[in-house]
Amino acid sequence: MKKANDFTLREAIQEFLNAYRLDDKLLEKQVIESWGNVMGKMVSNHTKDLYIRNKKLYVKVDSAALRNELSYTREKIRDVLNKTVQADVIKEVIIR
């Protein structure tokens, strides 16, 4: 029989993340870590800086040609990264 204050480990961890407002940061970290797998080795090698602020993903690349190509697919990049973490983490992708 389950008592009123019994939680599964999953529920307890989720409750902890919600209480300390860490769930959004955890999802942002997962998005950043999945960048290399989603975008591929070539794009990952040319990515110099990657961070999220105010639901915007900022990507700094060292190649003007790559920057131009990525700017055409910003919405697709956003959708694929959000789908990877199964949450709506990113609203906009900014390529620099």
FENNOR-V58536 format. One record per residue. N is the residue number from 1. D_FIRST is the distance of its C-alpha to the first C-alpha in whole Angstrom. Layout:
BEGIN
n = <N,N>
d_first = <D_FIRST,D_FIRST>
END
This chain:
BEGIN
n = <1,2,3,4,5,6,7,8,9,10,11,12,13,14,15,16,17,18,19,20,21,22,23,24,25,26,27,28,29,30,31,32,33,34,35,36,37,38,39,40,41,42,43,44,45,46,47,48,49,50,51,52,53,54,55,56,57,58,59,60,61,62,63,64,65,66,67,68,69,70,71,72,73,74,75,76,77,78,79,80,81,82,83,84,85,86,87,88,89,90,91,92,93,94,95,96>
d_first = <0,4,7,10,12,10,12,13,17,19,17,18,21,22,21,24,26,26,27,30,31,31,30,34,35,33,34,38,37,36,39,42,40,40,44,46,44,44,48,49,51,54,53,51,54,56,53,54,51,48,46,44,45,44,42,46,46,49,51,54,56,59,61,62,62,59,58,60,58,55,56,56,53,51,49,48,47,44,43,42,41,38,37,37,34,33,34,37,38,41,44,47,49,52,54,56>
END
